[in-house]
Amino acid sequence: MAHWILLLLATTSLALPPKKRPETLPGYDWTTPPKRARGEPAPPPLPADQVVSEFLAHLATSESYDAKSRAFVSDQGAGLDSDRVSEFLTSAYSVLSTDFAKGLDSIDDERIEEAASTFERLSASEDPYLAVAAANMGATAMIEMDQVDRCLDMLDRVRKAHSPIERYTTASDHFRFMLGYCQVHNLEYGEAYATFEDFLNNHPNAPERLIVGARQILTELDRRAPGRIGDVRDIMHYARRKISNGHIDDALMKKQREAVTLLDSLIEEAEDKEQQGQGGGEGGGSGKGGGSSGGNNPGGGAQRSTKPQGAGDTGELRRQR
């Protein structure tokens, strides 16, 4: 067990020396660990044609875009068939917003940081449809760069400013999956559990890669044993990512203190068992430790999901224009 301390210390210079195990470890409930965080469940998605219809009504009264572009998008939206409705908002903003179109071009050209910055800026728009569409695209770019904290900040800001986001997008499945992915990698286990549980309840027809990823993460969260070696692994991954992205803050230092305290207690526990002749420490505990709640690239489907379903062909309206 002692090698875990050396590995943690090698991970970052901010780790603190072990302290004596307290009576109760901070942040852990050994008996009945909560699964789902409290709060209102996410609503189901609206029908795509309803979202588009309300978007067109919103566009008709908006003065944020030039009249010619608005007229073109409105004309195209009036004649949509069922095959095109799910991708319409992304296509529409590629016409309405020069910056949105540039962001899409940046993704196509694999200029990921440029795309992330563009969509992050657009996600602050007062236009709720644009803000949610930009957040969806920006999340894709940020996750590809492993910038989980930045992505979570953006998604949280947008979902609070434009609640519920299901009113403003035909890709709420992608938004909610990315939110849960960020939460689990940020060690917000209860919030992630709620997000993925709602995702599976509300989006049975989501892309298979998202369904499989959500089920895998929920299974791993169900199996998680708080306060065991799996949590140490999670904290180490969390610390490594935060440091590599330059996010050295109080939250990081608090988690490092928890990890060191936890390691100290696990070593003490193993030594006590060894002295009692039981040996072997926890046996299969590390396998059940739930450290894989973010491991094995949970939501590997999310990282492969470079665009919301249907958003790949965004040039049709631009070609027709």
N, C-alpha and C positions, 0 to 999 in steps of 0.2 A: 504493500500500500504506500510505503514511503516515497516510491518513485513518482506518485501523483503530485506530491508537494514540489518536487524538483521540476516537474513538467509545468506546473502552474507558475512557479517563480521564473522559469525560462520564458513563459509566455509574455510577461510584462514586468516592468520594473516597479509597478505600482502595487504589487501584491504585498500584503502585510504579513508579519510573522504570525504563526498559529497562536491562538489564545486558548485558554482552558475552556473545555466544553461547558456551555451554560446548561441550566436545568431544562430550558426549552429553546430549541434553535429558532432564530428569527425567521418568520415567513413560512414555517412548516406546520402542518397539522398531521401528526403521525397516525391518527385514528381514522378520521373520515375526511380525507382531503377533498375539497370542493372540485367539481368538474367544470360546471358552467358558471360564468360570472353573472351577477345579477344585472338586470336591465331589460328593456323592452326588446322582444325578438325583432329581427329584420322583417319587413313586409315582403310579400311575394311580388314578383315583377308584374308590371302592367302589360297588357297585350301590346305588341310592337306597333300595330297600326294606331292604337290610341296614343301612344307616346309621340308618334310622328304627326298625328293630327293636331295634338296640342302644341307641338313644336311649330307647326306651320301657322297656327293662330298666334303664337307668341311672336313669330318672325314678322307677321303682317303689321304688328304695332310697334316693332322695334326700329329705332333710328340709328342703331349702332353700325349698320352695314349699308353699303351704297344701294341705291334703289334698283339698279340693273341686276346686281347679284341676287338681291332678294326676290326680284321678279322671276329670274331664271330658276332659282331653287324652288320657289313656290309652284312654278309651272311643272317642274319635274316631279315634285312631291304629289301633285294632284293625280298623276297617272301611274302611281307605283303599283307593281304587282307584288305578290306575296314573297317572291324570291329576292326582291331587292329591298324590302322594307327594313330588314334588320341592319343593313349596312348604310342606310340612307343618311343618318346624322353625321357619320364620319365623312361621307362624300360631300354632304352639304357644307360642312365647315371647311373642307378643302377648297371650296369656291368662295365662301363668305369671308374667310380669314386668311390673309396672306401668310401670317405667322404660322397658322395651323398647317397650311400647305407646306411651308418650309420644314416644319417639324416632321411631317410624313416623309418628305424627301430625305431628311437626315437619317431617319430609320432605314429607308431603302438603301441609302449609301453607307450604312453602318457607321455613321457619325453619332454614336450613342450618347455621349456626354452633351453634345450640342442639342440633340433631340430632347434629352431629359430637361435641360435648362429651358428650352422653348416651351415645352408643355407644362413645366412647373410654373412658369410665369403666366401662361394662359389659364391655369387652374384657379388663379385668383380673380378671374373675370366675374363681374356681377351678372353676366348672362349664365344662368344655371346650366343650360344645355351645353354651352361651350366649356364651362368649368369642369363638368363631369366627364365630358368627352376627352378633354385634355388630361385630366387626372388618370383616366384609363390608359391612355397612350404613354403618359409620363411614367406610370408605374411599371410598364413593360421595360422601358429603358433603364430605370433605376435598379430594378431587380437584376437585370442582366449585368449591371456593374456591382452587384452585391451591396447596394446602398439602401439597406433595409430601413435604417432610422429616417433617412430623408424621405423615403417612400411612405412610411407610416405617418410621418408628420403631414405630408401632403394629403393623403387619403382621409385622415382624421379631420383635417381642416375643411376639406370639401364636403364630407358627409355631414358635418355639423352646420355648415353654412347653407347647404341645400338639401334639407331633410324632408322626405326620404329621397335618396338619389334615384330610386326606382321610377320616379316621375319624369326624370330627365334623360334616361338612357335606355337603349334596347340591349345593352351589354352589362346589366347589373350583375350577372353571374361572374363576369371577369373582375369587376370592381370588388365584389365581396370575397372572391377567392384570394385576390391579391392582398386584401386587408387581413384576412386570416393568416396568410403566409407570413406577412410582416409581423403580426402579433406573436405567432409561435416562435419566430426567430428572435423576437425581442423579449422572450421569456414571459409573455403575458398569456399564461396557459389557459386561465379561465375565460378570458376574452376570446382567444382563438377557438376554444371548444365551442363557445356560443356561436361564433361566426360560421364555423364549418358545419355545425349542426343545422343552423338556419339555412345555410347554402344547400345542403342535401335535401332539406324539406321543401325549399322554395324553387329549386332549379333541377328537377329530375331530367330535363332535356338538355342540360349543359354539355359541352364537349366532353367526350369520354375521359380525356387526359385530366380534366379538372375533377370529374367525379371520382376517378381512381385516386387521385392525389388527396382529395378531401377525406375519403374513407380511410386511407392509410394514416393520415395524421390523426384523425379521431381515434382510430384503433390504438395508436401509440400513446395518445394522451390518456385513454382509458387504462392502459397498462402501466402508466407512469407511477412509480413509487416515490413520492416526495421525500427528499432528505437522504437519498442514496447516491451511489457513485454516478448514476446517469445524470443527476442534476449538476454534478461537478463538470461533466463533459459539456453539458449545455452552456454552463457559465463560461467555460474556457473558449468555446466557439464564439460566444457572445462577446467576450473581452477581446479576442483576436480581431473580430470584425470591427468593433468600435475603434480599436487602436489603429488599424490599417486605414480607416476612414477619417482619422484625426478627431474622433469624438471622445475625448478624455474628460469625463464629467463626474459629478457626484454619484449618479446612478451606477456608473462603471465601478467606482471605488466601493460602493455599498455591496454590489454583487461579488466583488473580489473578497471582501471581508466574509461574506456568507460562505463562499467556497472554501476559504482557508479554515473557518470554524468547522464546517462540515467535514472536511478532510481530517482535521484533528480528531473529531468525534468518531469517525469511522476507523481510524487507526487505533484509537483507544479501545473501541469495541472489539476489533480484531485481536488486539493484544489480550484483552480480558478473556475472550473465548479460547485463545491459545493456551493461556495459563490454566484454564479450566479443563484442558485436554480435549476440547472440541475441534480446534484447528480449523483452517480453511476459511476463516472469516465468514463471509455471507453466502458462500456457495454460489448459487445462480443469481444472486441479487443484481449483479451488474447487467445481466441480460434483461432483467425486468425493470431496470432503473429508469426507463423512460427517457434516457438521455437522447434517444433517437426521435424524440418529439420534433426535433429539428434535424435529425440525422438522416443518413442515407438520402440526403437531399430531399426532405419531405416536400411535396409539392414540386418535385422535379418536373412534373407536368407544368407547373406555373412558370418555371424558368424556360421551358421549351415553348410555352405559349406566348410567342412574340407579339401576337396581336389578338384582340378579341375576335371571336368567330365572325367572319363576314367582313372584317375591316381591311382585309388584304387588298381587295380591288377597290381602291379609293379614287381611281382616276376617271371613272366613267362620266361623272358630271363635268369634270374639267375638259374631257375630250369632246363632249357634246357642246360645250359652251361656245 
